[in-house]
Amino acid sequence: MHQTVVDLLRGNAAHAEAFDARFDDVQEAQHPNAVTVCCADSRVLQDQMWDNDEPGELFTCSNIGNRVRQSTESGPVVTGDVLFPLQYFDTDVAVVVGHTGCGAVTAAYDDLTEGVDVSPGVRHCLDSLTPHLASALDRLPEGLDRAATVNHLVEYNVDRQIETLRQSDEVPDGVELVGCVYDFQDAYPGRRGEVYVVNVDGERRVDELRRRHLATDGRIYRFWEY
């Protein structure tokens, strides 16, 4: 067996020892307080970014580009993994988490500007991102380097995912929709690993968000108000 798997199992043994008693209250049912939709990037520590170590607290979904939409024969719909806790477990908060330097957003940007040759599976994912991001290209501020362009588009992509959730009749009324960006590139003003709120229920004006959400004022920040 590959040494990586041996190391993973060794780590799991330590996890099982530490978490043994923490499953007592959630063995038969779950009622997560939030569903998070994160990018499936090895640098994005999906539960640890919230300092969460409680089973049953978060319903965590991940895919490249933190997408909330999937294609079906009847047209695009919100992904079932996002809807599942909202519809069946009375979860009333959905958090979409993008991240600085996102590879999926970078690939989508490259596809829009020069085209990229990718496998059919990756193409399916990119095709879920590029239509949303295409509208941003003519609106980007001038003078951005490549890294800044990608990070502007990361915010824009989070906004589009929140918009998809807001427009869906399948998302129950009253669910709060929060868009965030996880930063490990020193792009935002705080520490590496901090999460910044960029959108709440479609509102993306920083001053207004700070006025409405005083408890999180220091964690509300955007590169781009368009």
C-alpha positions in Angstrom: 0.0 0.0 0.0 1.2 3.5 -0.8 2.9 5.2 2.1 0.5 8.1 1.7 -2.4 5.8 2.6 -0.4 4.4 5.5 0.1 7.9 6.8 -3.5 8.7 6.3 -4.6 5.7 8.3 -2.1 6.6 11.1 -3.6 10.0 11.2 -7.1 8.6 11.3 -6.2 6.5 14.3 -5.3 9.6 16.2 -8.6 11.2 15.0 -10.7 8.2 16.1 -9.1 8.3 19.6 -9.7 12.0 20.0 -13.3 12.0 18.6 -14.6 8.7 20.0 -17.1 10.4 22.4 -18.0 13.3 20.1 -20.3 11.1 18.0 -22.6 10.2 20.9 -25.3 12.8 20.1 -25.2 12.5 16.3 -25.1 8.8 15.7 -28.8 8.6 14.7 -29.5 12.0 13.2 -27.9 15.3 12.1 -29.1 18.9 12.3 -26.2 21.0 11.0 -26.3 24.7 11.6 -25.0 25.6 8.2 -24.1 24.1 4.8 -20.8 25.3 3.4 -19.9 25.1 -0.2 -16.1 25.3 -0.5 -13.7 24.9 -3.4 -12.2 21.4 -3.5 -8.6 22.8 -3.2 -6.1 21.0 -1.0 -5.1 24.4 0.5 -8.7 25.1 1.7 -9.1 23.5 5.1 -12.8 23.2 5.0 -13.8 22.6 8.6 -10.6 23.9 10.2 -11.1 27.3 8.7 -14.0 27.7 11.1 -12.1 26.0 14.0 -14.8 23.4 13.8 -14.1 20.0 15.4 -17.7 19.0 16.3 -19.4 16.3 14.2 -22.9 17.4 13.1 -22.1 21.2 13.2 -21.5 21.8 9.5 -22.7 20.1 6.3 -19.6 20.6 4.1 -19.8 20.3 0.3 -16.9 20.8 -2.1 -16.2 21.0 -5.8 -13.8 22.9 -8.0 -15.0 26.5 -8.2 -17.4 26.2 -5.2 -20.3 25.8 -7.6 -23.9 25.5 -6.4 -25.4 24.7 -9.8 -25.6 21.4 -11.8 -27.0 20.6 -15.2 -30.0 18.2 -15.6 -32.2 17.1 -18.5 -34.7 19.8 -17.4 -32.1 22.5 -17.2 -29.8 23.9 -14.5 -30.7 23.4 -10.8 -29.1 24.0 -7.4 -27.0 20.9 -6.6 -28.6 18.3 -4.5 -25.8 18.2 -1.9 -26.5 21.9 -1.1 -30.3 21.5 -1.1 -30.2 18.3 1.0 -29.5 19.9 4.4 -31.7 22.9 3.6 -34.7 20.8 2.7 -34.4 17.9 5.1 -32.5 19.0 8.2 -33.9 22.6 8.6 -30.5 24.1 8.1 -31.1 27.8 7.7 -27.6 29.2 6.6 -25.8 28.5 3.4 -22.2 29.8 3.1 -20.4 29.8 -0.3 -16.6 30.0 0.2 -14.3 31.0 -2.6 -10.6 31.4 -2.1 -7.7 33.5 -3.4 -5.7 32.1 -6.2 -8.5 29.7 -7.2 -7.3 27.2 -9.8 -10.8 26.6 -11.2 -11.5 30.4 -11.6 -8.0 30.7 -13.2 -8.8 27.9 -15.7 -12.2 29.5 -16.5 -10.5 32.9 -17.1 -7.9 31.3 -19.4 -10.7 29.4 -21.2 -12.6 32.6 -21.8 -9.6 34.6 -22.9 -7.6 32.1 -24.9 -9.2 28.6 -24.7 -7.9 25.6 -22.8 -7.7 22.0 -23.7 -9.1 19.9 -20.8 -10.7 16.5 -20.3 -14.5 16.1 -20.6 -15.0 15.9 -16.9 -13.1 19.1 -16.2 -14.8 20.7 -19.2 -18.2 20.0 -17.6 -17.0 21.9 -14.5 -15.5 24.8 -16.4 -18.7 25.1 -18.5 -20.6 25.7 -15.2 -18.3 28.6 -14.4 -17.5 30.4 -17.7 -21.0 31.7 -18.5 -21.1 33.4 -15.2 -17.6 34.9 -15.4 -17.8 36.0 -19.0 -19.9 39.0 -18.0 -17.1 40.2 -15.7 -14.3 40.5 -18.2 -15.4 43.9 -19.7 -16.1 45.2 -16.2 -12.8 44.5 -14.5 -10.8 47.5 -13.4 -7.9 48.5 -15.6 -4.3 47.8 -14.7 -4.8 44.5 -12.8 -2.0 41.9 -13.0 -3.0 38.2 -13.5 -3.2 37.4 -9.8 -5.3 40.4 -9.0 -7.6 39.6 -12.0 -8.2 36.1 -10.7 -8.9 37.3 -7.2 -11.4 39.9 -8.5 -13.1 37.0 -10.4 -13.1 34.9 -7.3 -15.3 37.5 -5.6 -17.4 37.7 -8.8 -17.9 34.0 -8.9 -19.0 33.9 -5.2 -21.6 36.6 -6.1 -22.9 34.5 -9.0 -23.3 31.4 -6.8 -25.2 33.4 -4.2 -27.4 34.8 -7.0 -28.1 31.3 -8.2 -29.3 30.3 -4.7 -31.4 33.5 -4.4 -33.1 32.8 -7.6 -33.9 29.2 -6.9 -37.4 28.3 -5.8 -36.0 25.1 -4.2 -34.1 27.0 -1.6 -36.5 27.4 1.4 -37.5 30.9 2.4 -35.6 32.4 5.3 -32.3 30.7 4.5 -29.5 33.2 4.9 -27.1 33.2 2.0 -23.5 34.3 2.8 -20.6 34.6 0.3 -17.1 34.5 1.6 -13.5 34.4 0.4 -10.8 32.4 2.2 -7.4 34.1 1.9 -4.0 32.4 2.2 -2.1 34.6 -0.3 -1.9 37.9 1.8 -4.3 39.4 -0.7 -6.7 40.7 1.9 -5.7 43.0 4.8 -5.7 40.5 7.7 -3.9 37.2 8.5 -3.5 34.2 6.3 -6.4 31.8 6.7 -8.9 34.4 7.5 -12.4 34.4 5.9 -13.9 37.6 4.5 -17.6 38.2 4.0 -18.2 39.7 0.5 -22.0 39.1 0.1 -25.0 38.5 2.3 -28.3 37.7 0.6 -27.2 39.5 -2.5 -26.0 42.6 -0.8 -22.4 43.3 -1.8 -21.9 47.0 -0.9 -19.2 47.0 1.8 -20.5 50.0 3.7 -24.0 48.6 3.8 -22.9 45.2 4.8 -20.8 46.7 7.7 -23.8 48.8 8.7 -26.1 45.8 8.8 -23.7 43.4 10.4 -21.8 45.2 13.1 -20.6 42.1 14.8 -18.6 41.1 11.7 -17.5 44.6 10.6 -13.8 43.8 10.7 -14.3 40.7 8.5 -16.3 42.4 5.7 -14.1 43.4 2.8 -14.1 43.4 -1.0 -11.6 44.1 -3.7 -14.3 45.0 -6.1 -17.6 46.8 -5.9 -19.1 46.8 -9.4 
